[in-house]
Amino acid sequence: MLIDIVIAAAWGLALLVTLWPMAQNGVRLLKRWEIADPTEAQVEEAVRYLKRRRLLYPWIYAGLALAPPWTDGIGQLVVVVLGGSLLAELLALRPRRDALRVATLTPRGLFDIASKWVLGSYTVLVVGGAIYLGMSQQWDRFLWLVLSVVATVVIIWAAVARPATGDQAVDMALRTRSVHVSAGLGVALAGVLIGHSIGFVGILAWISMANTKPVPAKIKG
């Protein structure tokens, strides 16, 4: 068991090294999310956002080694990324002491930062997956799906509720990214759990949701 944990942690460390965010990653992320010409401070905030998630990957991989086998490597990768997003959003509920707090003049709601198409598609596809797994009595996979739904809902809640810090445009863009990517991950995991060609459809839905652009007016305020 100890060897399995060490091997899993090594895989997570390799993933961390491969995906370690640099300044160019921050620039690319912000441009993808409608920040056309990001400043150095904005890029630093985006890189910090990515680091907060990816530093958790080795630990989550090691934790998965304690769980019984349940899916292939793709499914485990999805769980690791979703788990990293969950823990990072929970940590962000308590802002850094040196962070500049930003107050908005209007209350921030879910649909101010997230696409209704993304949220609606997530709900329909995941409910469909749950019905399939329940009818086929695949209760172990059904449980994993339920856990992913809980994680996704908490991420979405935290993305809306966490205190605003730093640049407002970047803050709102990263909140939107958190919601869209986590919803996409939830659909991808549902597809992997169902298997067959549905798994491929779930991966495509993940890519589509994760790249759905926010409404410019909501981001730029």
Backbone as CSV, one residue per row, in Angstrom:
resi,resn,N_x,N_y,N_z,CA_x,CA_y,CA_z,C_x,C_y,C_z
1,MET,0.826,-1.208,0.000,0.000,0.000,0.000,0.864,1.263,0.000
2,LEU,1.942,1.255,0.818,2.828,2.409,0.873,3.476,2.669,-0.482
3,ILE,3.849,1.576,-1.161,4.460,1.724,-2.484,3.468,2.358,-3.456
4,ASP,2.205,1.919,-3.379,1.175,2.484,-4.256,1.012,3.979,-4.024
5,ILE,1.045,4.382,-2.747,0.902,5.803,-2.418,2.073,6.608,-2.968
6,VAL,3.290,6.052,-2.808,4.484,6.747,-3.302,4.438,6.883,-4.825
7,ILE,4.036,5.807,-5.500,3.944,5.846,-6.967,2.906,6.869,-7.416
8,ALA,1.741,6.869,-6.726,0.684,7.820,-7.083,1.148,9.255,-6.856
9,ALA,1.843,9.473,-5.728,2.351,10.822,-5.455,3.375,11.238,-6.498
10,ALA,4.179,10.280,-6.959,5.176,10.575,-7.994,4.501,10.988,-9.297
11,TRP,3.396,10.291,-9.641,2.634,10.682,-10.828,2.099,12.103,-10.673
12,GLY,1.579,12.398,-9.484,1.068,13.742,-9.239,2.160,14.794,-9.307
13,LEU,3.347,14.450,-8.796,4.470,15.384,-8.848,4.906,15.619,-10.288
14,ALA,4.908,14.545,-11.085,5.268,14.685,-12.498,4.265,15.585,-13.223
15,LEU,2.974,15.417,-12.881,1.945,16.271,-13.479,2.139,17.713,-13.055
16,LEU,2.497,17.907,-11.782,2.728,19.256,-11.268,3.885,19.927,-12.000
17,VAL,4.979,19.190,-12.176,6.144,19.751,-12.865,5.792,20.091,-14.314
18,THR,5.037,19.184,-14.957,4.666,19.397,-16.358,3.772,20.614,-16.522
19,LEU,2.858,20.809,-15.578,1.861,21.869,-15.693,2.185,23.099,-14.852
20,TRP,3.406,23.163,-14.303,3.731,24.290,-13.430,3.558,25.608,-14.174
21,PRO,2.724,26.498,-13.663,2.398,27.727,-14.412,3.517,28.755,-14.385
22,MET,3.776,29.335,-15.535,4.739,30.425,-15.683,3.969,31.674,-16.133
23,ALA,4.705,32.755,-16.298,4.064,34.020,-16.676,3.298,33.893,-17.986
24,GLN,3.870,33.151,-18.946,3.181,33.008,-20.230,1.872,32.250,-20.095
25,ASN,1.811,31.327,-19.115,0.551,30.630,-18.862,-0.505,31.591,-18.335
26,GLY,-0.086,32.513,-17.468,-1.012,33.503,-16.951,-1.528,34.428,-18.037
27,VAL,-0.628,34.850,-18.931,-1.039,35.709,-20.043,-2.040,34.980,-20.929
28,ARG,-1.727,33.716,-21.246,-2.613,32.933,-22.120,-3.985,32.744,-21.478
29,LEU,-3.995,32.468,-20.181,-5.261,32.265,-19.478,-6.121,33.526,-19.531
30,LEU,-5.515,34.661,-19.230,-6.285,35.906,-19.185,-6.793,36.305,-20.557
31,LYS,-5.978,36.126,-21.580,-6.439,36.459,-22.925,-7.593,35.553,-23.345
32,ARG,-7.526,34.292,-22.939,-8.611,33.365,-23.258,-9.903,33.793,-22.582
33,TRP,-9.776,34.452,-21.428,-10.959,34.864,-20.673,-11.206,36.360,-20.783
34,GLU,-10.899,36.891,-21.985,-11.321,38.229,-22.378,-10.582,39.365,-21.688
35,ILE,-9.379,39.121,-21.152,-8.531,40.208,-20.676,-7.489,40.426,-21.773
36,ALA,-7.742,41.380,-22.654,-6.999,41.472,-23.918,-5.515,41.792,-23.728
37,ASP,-5.196,42.725,-22.859,-3.806,43.161,-22.706,-3.461,43.196,-21.212
38,PRO,-3.240,42.034,-20.609,-3.056,41.988,-19.155,-1.768,42.660,-18.696
39,THR,-1.861,43.313,-17.552,-0.690,43.938,-16.945,0.107,42.883,-16.175
40,GLU,1.283,43.279,-15.711,2.126,42.352,-14.947,1.423,41.900,-13.670
41,ALA,0.752,42.847,-12.997,0.044,42.504,-11.760,-1.106,41.522,-12.039
42,GLN,-1.806,41.718,-13.142,-2.892,40.808,-13.503,-2.364,39.418,-13.817
43,VAL,-1.231,39.358,-14.503,-0.627,38.059,-14.827,-0.203,37.340,-13.549
44,GLU,0.374,38.075,-12.611,0.778,37.465,-11.337,-0.419,36.874,-10.610
45,GLU,-1.541,37.566,-10.658,-2.751,37.065,-10.001,-3.244,35.786,-10.676
46,ALA,-3.181,35.735,-11.997,-3.607,34.544,-12.732,-2.688,33.361,-12.454
47,VAL,-1.383,33.616,-12.398,-0.426,32.540,-12.105,-0.639,32.011,-10.694
48,ARG,-0.913,32.904,-9.754,-1.185,32.482,-8.380,-2.429,31.606,-8.324
49,TYR,-3.430,31.959,-9.096,-4.663,31.169,-9.191,-4.358,29.754,-9.662
50,LEU,-3.517,29.622,-10.682,-3.172,28.296,-11.215,-2.315,27.510,-10.223
51,LYS,-1.345,28.168,-9.588,-0.478,27.479,-8.639,-1.268,26.921,-7.460
52,ARG,-2.241,27.693,-6.994,-3.027,27.272,-5.841,-3.716,25.928,-6.103
53,ARG,-4.081,25.671,-7.347,-4.741,24.424,-7.713,-3.741,23.290,-7.943
54,ARG,-2.695,23.579,-8.688,-1.805,22.516,-9.132,-0.874,22.011,-8.044
55,LEU,-0.605,22.840,-7.024,0.215,22.377,-5.905,-0.445,21.235,-5.141
56,LEU,-1.749,21.094,-5.309,-2.488,20.055,-4.583,-2.513,18.721,-5.316
57,TYR,-2.115,18.689,-6.581,-2.230,17.470,-7.379,-1.513,16.254,-6.779
58,PRO,-0.231,16.376,-6.349,0.430,15.180,-5.799,-0.285,14.600,-4.588
59,TRP,-0.798,15.460,-3.737,-1.481,14.991,-2.528,-2.780,14.270,-2.866
60,ILE,-3.497,14.785,-3.858,-4.753,14.146,-4.237,-4.489,12.812,-4.923
61,TYR,-3.461,12.750,-5.753,-3.081,11.475,-6.367,-2.741,10.447,-5.296
62,ALA,-1.989,10.879,-4.283,-1.632,9.962,-3.197,-2.880,9.499,-2.454
63,GLY,-3.827,10.398,-2.238,-5.070,10.020,-1.574,-5.878,9.014,-2.369
64,LEU,-5.873,9.141,-3.693,-6.614,8.200,-4.539,-6.054,6.788,-4.450
65,ALA,-4.774,6.678,-4.107,-4.174,5.351,-3.983,-4.805,4.553,-2.847
66,LEU,-5.428,5.247,-1.895,-6.087,4.569,-0.773,-7.490,4.094,-1.128
67,ALA,-8.041,4.619,-2.235,-9.396,4.241,-2.652,-9.347,2.976,-3.509
68,PRO,-10.426,2.169,-3.493,-10.467,0.979,-4.348,-10.498,1.362,-5.821
69,PRO,-9.939,0.515,-6.705,-9.969,0.806,-8.137,-11.404,0.981,-8.624
70,TRP,-11.619,1.979,-9.469,-12.995,2.240,-9.902,-13.087,2.715,-11.343
71,THR,-11.987,3.205,-11.917,-12.025,3.659,-13.304,-10.614,3.700,-13.859
72,ASP,-10.468,4.180,-15.080,-9.157,4.217,-15.711,-8.408,5.496,-15.353
73,GLY,-7.247,5.685,-16.003,-6.414,6.832,-15.699,-7.058,8.163,-16.012
74,ILE,-7.892,8.200,-17.053,-8.561,9.456,-17.410,-9.497,9.893,-16.290
75,GLY,-10.264,8.947,-15.769,-11.175,9.265,-14.678,-10.436,9.759,-13.452
76,GLN,-9.307,9.142,-13.131,-8.528,9.574,-11.982,-7.956,10.968,-12.195
77,LEU,-7.526,11.261,-13.425,-7.014,12.593,-13.727,-8.104,13.642,-13.530
78,VAL,-9.311,13.340,-13.981,-10.428,14.266,-13.815,-10.696,14.509,-12.338
79,VAL,-10.660,13.439,-11.534,-10.889,13.579,-10.095,-9.802,14.449,-9.456
80,VAL,-8.559,14.259,-9.872,-7.456,15.048,-9.318,-7.646,16.532,-9.626
81,VAL,-7.963,16.855,-10.873,-8.141,18.262,-11.251,-9.360,18.859,-10.541
82,LEU,-10.458,18.093,-10.468,-11.649,18.575,-9.776,-11.365,18.759,-8.292
83,GLY,-10.640,17.817,-7.700,-10.281,17.931,-6.283,-9.387,19.124,-6.018
84,GLY,-8.435,19.373,-6.935,-7.582,20.541,-6.776,-8.373,21.835,-6.835
85,SER,-9.340,21.889,-7.740,-10.188,23.079,-7.847,-11.016,23.274,-6.579
86,LEU,-11.551,22.183,-6.049,-12.367,22.256,-4.842,-11.567,22.805,-3.663
87,LEU,-10.411,22.210,-3.400,-9.615,22.643,-2.250,-9.115,24.071,-2.433
88,ALA,-8.760,24.428,-3.663,-8.278,25.789,-3.908,-9.372,26.823,-3.665
89,GLU,-10.585,26.526,-4.103,-11.685,27.468,-3.883,-12.018,27.586,-2.397
90,LEU,-11.932,26.478,-1.680,-12.192,26.539,-0.239,-11.117,27.366,0.466
91,LEU,-9.859,27.197,0.052,-8.781,27.990,0.642,-8.958,29.471,0.319
92,ALA,-9.505,29.767,-0.865,-9.685,31.164,-1.280,-10.789,31.862,-0.498
93,LEU,-11.612,31.107,0.217,-12.638,31.735,1.048,-12.008,32.575,2.158
94,ARG,-10.760,32.214,2.489,-10.017,33.019,3.463,-8.882,33.706,2.711
95,PRO,-9.057,34.965,2.350,-8.068,35.647,1.500,-6.734,35.846,2.201
96,ARG,-5.684,36.053,1.416,-4.365,36.343,1.958,-4.409,37.643,2.756
97,ARG,-3.558,37.719,3.779,-3.541,38.913,4.623,-3.113,40.154,3.864
98,ASP,-2.232,39.959,2.857,-1.735,41.109,2.106,-2.581,41.411,0.873
99,ALA,-3.705,40.657,0.707,-4.534,40.853,-0.483,-5.339,42.139,-0.364
100,LEU,-5.503,42.813,-1.489,-6.315,44.026,-1.535,-7.764,43.644,-1.754
101,ARG,-8.595,43.896,-0.763,-10.010,43.568,-0.862,-10.710,44.574,-1.754
102,VAL,-11.644,44.082,-2.591,-12.383,44.936,-3.520,-13.870,44.737,-3.280
103,ALA,-14.578,45.829,-3.056,-16.020,45.756,-2.840,-16.750,46.109,-4.133
104,THR,-17.800,45.352,-4.453,-18.608,45.668,-5.631,-19.861,46.405,-5.198
105,LEU,-20.370,47.268,-6.090,-21.527,48.082,-5.739,-22.829,47.298,-5.802
106,THR,-22.847,46.210,-6.578,-24.053,45.402,-6.701,-23.766,43.984,-6.246
107,PRO,-24.768,43.285,-5.698,-24.555,41.905,-5.267,-24.126,41.025,-6.449
108,ARG,-23.233,40.082,-6.175,-22.741,39.188,-7.218,-23.542,37.895,-7.182
109,GLY,-24.192,37.566,-8.300,-24.976,36.342,-8.386,-24.320,35.337,-9.307
110,LEU,-24.804,34.113,-9.280,-24.228,33.049,-10.083,-24.261,33.372,-11.567
111,PHE,-25.407,33.870,-12.050,-25.533,34.132,-13.478,-24.851,35.431,-13.903
112,ASP,-24.262,36.161,-12.925,-23.427,37.298,-13.268,-22.042,36.853,-13.716
113,ILE,-21.659,35.640,-13.354,-20.311,35.164,-13.698,-20.330,33.891,-14.531
114,ALA,-21.454,33.216,-14.627,-21.485,31.916,-15.298,-22.523,31.880,-16.410
115,SER,-22.257,31.041,-17.398,-23.163,30.855,-18.526,-24.332,29.951,-18.139
116,LYS,-25.540,30.363,-18.464,-26.710,29.519,-18.213,-26.636,28.238,-19.044
117,TRP,-26.027,28.337,-20.225,-25.873,27.149,-21.068,-24.988,26.121,-20.391
118,VAL,-23.888,26.563,-19.807,-22.972,25.647,-19.123,-23.660,24.986,-17.939
119,LEU,-24.323,25.781,-17.118,-24.972,25.245,-15.925,-26.142,24.324,-16.283
120,GLY,-26.914,24.719,-17.301,-28.039,23.883,-17.715,-27.574,22.572,-18.316
121,SER,-26.535,22.615,-19.150,-26.014,21.396,-19.757,-25.442,20.467,-18.699
122,TYR,-24.745,21.040,-17.735,-24.199,20.227,-16.645,-25.303,19.483,-15.912
123,THR,-26.359,20.205,-15.570,-27.465,19.589,-14.818,-28.103,18.454,-15.606
124,VAL,-28.410,18.697,-16.870,-29.079,17.680,-17.692,-28.202,16.450,-17.869
125,LEU,-26.931,16.653,-18.203,-26.047,15.526,-18.498,-25.732,14.707,-17.243
126,VAL,-25.520,15.376,-16.129,-25.191,14.650,-14.903,-26.405,13.904,-14.360
127,VAL,-27.576,14.526,-14.430,-28.797,13.829,-13.999,-29.032,12.604,-14.879
128,GLY,-28.813,12.758,-16.190,-28.943,11.613,-17.084,-27.975,10.501,-16.735
129,GLY,-26.729,10.876,-16.409,-25.740,9.882,-16.008,-26.130,9.173,-14.716
130,ALA,-26.662,9.929,-13.766,-27.081,9.336,-12.498,-28.228,8.347,-12.705
131,ILE,-29.168,8.700,-13.572,-30.286,7.798,-13.858,-29.780,6.502,-14.493
132,TYR,-28.844,6.625,-15.428,-28.296,5.435,-16.094,-27.588,4.531,-15.090
133,LEU,-26.727,5.115,-14.261,-25.972,4.313,-13.295,-26.896,3.677,-12.264
134,GLY,-27.946,4.418,-11.867,-28.897,3.848,-10.922,-29.695,2.699,-11.511
135,MET,-30.159,2.875,-12.750,-30.949,1.820,-13.398,-30.105,0.578,-13.677
136,SER,-28.809,0.771,-13.943,-27.934,-0.381,-14.177,-27.313,-0.902,-12.887
137,GLN,-27.690,-0.295,-11.751,-27.264,-0.709,-10.416,-25.741,-0.711,-10.253
138,GLN,-25.112,0.254,-10.840,-23.662,0.417,-10.658,-23.442,1.398,-9.498
139,TRP,-23.703,0.916,-8.302,-23.773,1.803,-7.157,-22.427,2.389,-6.764
140,ASP,-21.328,1.682,-7.009,-20.023,2.244,-6.680,-19.723,3.458,-7.566
141,ARG,-20.034,3.324,-8.843,-19.829,4.454,-9.754,-20.843,5.564,-9.489
142,PHE,-22.051,5.186,-9.102,-23.070,6.170,-8.744,-22.576,7.024,-7.572
143,LEU,-21.919,6.384,-6.610,-21.398,7.117,-5.454,-20.321,8.111,-5.877
144,TRP,-19.429,7.701,-6.789,-18.411,8.622,-7.285,-19.057,9.815,-7.981
145,LEU,-20.132,9.545,-8.714,-20.822,10.635,-9.410,-21.442,11.598,-8.406
146,VAL,-22.052,11.069,-7.358,-22.639,11.919,-6.315,-21.560,12.783,-5.662
147,LEU,-20.410,12.176,-5.370,-19.313,12.931,-4.765,-18.832,14.048,-5.693
148,SER,-18.806,13.762,-6.997,-18.378,14.794,-7.951,-19.386,15.929,-8.005
149,VAL,-20.674,15.608,-7.892,-21.710,16.642,-7.885,-21.551,17.535,-6.651
150,VAL,-21.313,16.915,-5.503,-21.109,17.698,-4.279,-19.910,18.621,-4.440
151,ALA,-18.803,18.079,-4.981,-17.598,18.886,-5.176,-17.863,20.047,-6.128
152,THR,-18.563,19.769,-7.223,-18.845,20.810,-8.218,-19.735,21.902,-7.638
153,VAL,-20.757,21.510,-6.901,-21.665,22.491,-6.294,-20.912,23.376,-5.304
154,VAL,-20.033,22.776,-4.508,-19.258,23.564,-3.544,-18.313,24.526,-4.259
155,ILE,-17.677,24.063,-5.344,-16.793,24.943,-6.117,-17.572,26.137,-6.656
156,ILE,-18.743,25.870,-7.227,-19.553,26.943,-7.800,-19.978,27.927,-6.718
157,TRP,-20.401,27.400,-5.572,-20.789,28.278,-4.466,-19.608,29.136,-4.011
158,ALA,-18.444,28.512,-3.851,-17.269,29.242,-3.376,-16.804,30.273,-4.397
159,ALA,-16.931,29.951,-5.694,-16.526,30.897,-6.732,-17.362,32.170,-6.676
160,VAL,-18.614,32.042,-6.257,-19.489,33.211,-6.123,-19.254,33.912,-4.789
161,ALA,-19.053,33.135,-3.724,-19.068,33.690,-2.371,-17.720,34.206,-1.886
162,ARG,-16.612,33.707,-2.434,-15.315,34.090,-1.871,-15.079,35.591,-2.013
163,PRO,-14.325,36.165,-1.074,-14.070,37.613,-1.103,-13.341,38.028,-2.373
164,ALA,-13.681,39.192,-2.868,-13.015,39.728,-4.052,-11.664,40.312,-3.662
165,THR,-10.652,40.021,-4.478,-9.322,40.556,-4.219,-8.696,40.991,-5.540
166,GLY,-7.783,41.934,-5.459,-7.024,42.334,-6.636,-7.861,43.037,-7.685
167,ASP,-7.452,42.869,-8.930,-8.102,43.522,-10.058,-9.500,42.938,-10.280
168,GLN,-10.496,43.807,-10.433,-11.877,43.336,-10.536,-12.120,42.523,-11.806
169,ALA,-11.549,42.966,-12.933,-11.763,42.237,-14.179,-11.169,40.835,-14.104
170,VAL,-9.972,40.718,-13.554,-9.333,39.402,-13.411,-10.097,38.551,-12.410
171,ASP,-10.502,39.170,-11.310,-11.250,38.442,-10.283,-12.514,37.812,-10.861
172,MET,-13.274,38.579,-11.621,-14.512,38.060,-12.193,-14.243,37.007,-13.261
173,ALA,-13.202,37.219,-14.060,-12.866,36.246,-15.100,-12.471,34.907,-14.499
174,LEU,-11.689,34.933,-13.425,-11.242,33.687,-12.796,-12.396,32.983,-12.081
175,ARG,-13.334,33.749,-11.558,-14.529,33.123,-10.977,-15.303,32.364,-12.059
176,THR,-15.469,33.019,-13.210,-16.176,32.374,-14.313,-15.449,31.108,-14.739
177,ARG,-14.138,31.186,-14.858,-13.360,30.011,-15.241,-13.568,28.874,-14.249
178,SER,-13.564,29.183,-12.956,-13.752,28.145,-11.942,-15.081,27.413,-12.131
179,VAL,-16.138,28.186,-12.377,-17.462,27.581,-12.552,-17.513,26.730,-13.814
180,HIS,-17.060,27.278,-14.920,-17.158,26.572,-16.199,-16.276,25.325,-16.236
181,VAL,-15.055,25.438,-15.727,-14.150,24.287,-15.744,-14.654,23.182,-14.818
182,SER,-15.132,23.554,-13.634,-15.613,22.523,-12.704,-16.857,21.830,-13.254
183,ALA,-17.758,22.581,-13.896,-18.935,21.959,-14.514,-18.508,21.001,-15.624
184,GLY,-17.530,21.425,-16.424,-17.024,20.555,-17.474,-16.387,19.298,-16.919
185,LEU,-15.634,19.431,-15.840,-15.025,18.267,-15.206,-16.085,17.307,-14.679
186,GLY,-17.155,17.872,-14.110,-18.239,17.028,-13.606,-18.891,16.215,-14.709
187,VAL,-19.106,16.837,-15.867,-19.688,16.128,-17.011,-18.713,15.080,-17.548
188,ALA,-17.418,15.429,-17.610,-16.417,14.479,-18.087,-16.372,13.243,-17.198
189,LEU,-16.432,13.447,-15.888,-16.401,12.309,-14.972,-17.647,11.452,-15.132
190,ALA,-18.801,12.102,-15.325,-20.037,11.339,-15.554,-19.894,10.469,-16.799
191,GLY,-19.306,11.022,-17.860,-19.108,10.254,-19.078,-18.168,9.092,-18.886
192,VAL,-17.078,9.320,-18.145,-16.112,8.246,-17.887,-16.759,7.133,-17.057
193,LEU,-17.561,7.511,-16.089,-18.206,6.522,-15.233,-19.209,5.672,-16.020
194,ILE,-19.901,6.282,-16.957,-20.855,5.531,-17.788,-20.101,4.635,-18.758
195,GLY,-19.014,5.138,-19.323,-18.194,4.343,-20.231,-18.721,4.350,-21.649
196,HIS,-18.184,3.454,-22.467,-18.548,3.331,-23.879,-18.241,4.657,-24.607
197,SER,-19.006,4.981,-25.602,-18.787,6.208,-26.370,-19.191,7.450,-25.583
198,ILE,-19.983,7.272,-24.525,-20.419,8.408,-23.715,-19.222,9.068,-23.038
199,GLY,-18.213,8.272,-22.718,-17.018,8.834,-22.102,-16.366,9.862,-23.000
200,PHE,-16.308,9.582,-24.298,-15.729,10.515,-25.258,-16.586,11.773,-25.353
201,VAL,-17.908,11.600,-25.332,-18.816,12.748,-25.369,-18.602,13.626,-24.137
202,GLY,-18.389,12.989,-22.978,-18.146,13.748,-21.757,-16.884,14.581,-21.838
203,ILE,-15.826,14.024,-22.444,-14.581,14.773,-22.603,-14.792,15.971,-23.523
204,LEU,-15.541,15.766,-24.603,-15.833,16.876,-25.522,-16.645,17.967,-24.825
205,ALA,-17.612,17.538,-23.984,-18.413,18.517,-23.238,-17.532,19.301,-22.268
206,TRP,-16.585,18.625,-21.648,-15.635,19.282,-20.742,-14.879,20.380,-21.492
207,ILE,-14.336,20.028,-22.655,-13.575,20.997,-23.446,-14.455,22.182,-23.834
208,SER,-15.692,21.881,-24.259,-16.599,22.939,-24.682,-16.948,23.872,-23.529
209,MET,-17.307,23.306,-22.373,-17.678,24.131,-21.223,-16.497,24.942,-20.711
210,ALA,-15.325,24.304,-20.653,-14.145,24.983,-20.120,-13.700,26.139,-21.003
211,ASN,-14.145,26.148,-22.259,-13.760,27.217,-23.182,-14.924,28.125,-23.548
212,THR,-16.046,28.009,-22.825,-17.176,28.907,-23.055,-16.857,30.264,-22.455
213,LYS,-16.818,31.268,-23.283,-16.413,32.603,-22.839,-17.495,33.247,-21.975
214,PRO,-17.074,34.043,-21.005,-18.035,34.792,-20.191,-18.680,35.898,-21.005
215,VAL,-19.772,36.433,-20.507,-20.416,37.585,-21.144,-19.534,38.804,-20.875
216,PRO,-19.032,39.474,-21.921,-18.082,40.581,-21.713,-18.579,41.633,-20.740
217,ALA,-19.856,41.981,-20.803,-20.397,43.036,-19.931,-20.285,42.649,-18.471
218,LYS,-20.430,41.350,-18.176,-20.355,40.913,-16.800,-18.927,40.942,-16.281
219,ILE,-17.977,40.682,-17.152,-16.586,40.657,-16.724,-15.997,42.056,-16.615
220,LYS,-16.305,42.893,-17.580,-15.649,44.186,-17.627,-16.372,45.238,-16.790
221,GLY,-17.629,44.915,-16.441,-18.371,45.818,-15.590,-18.427,47.217,-16.147
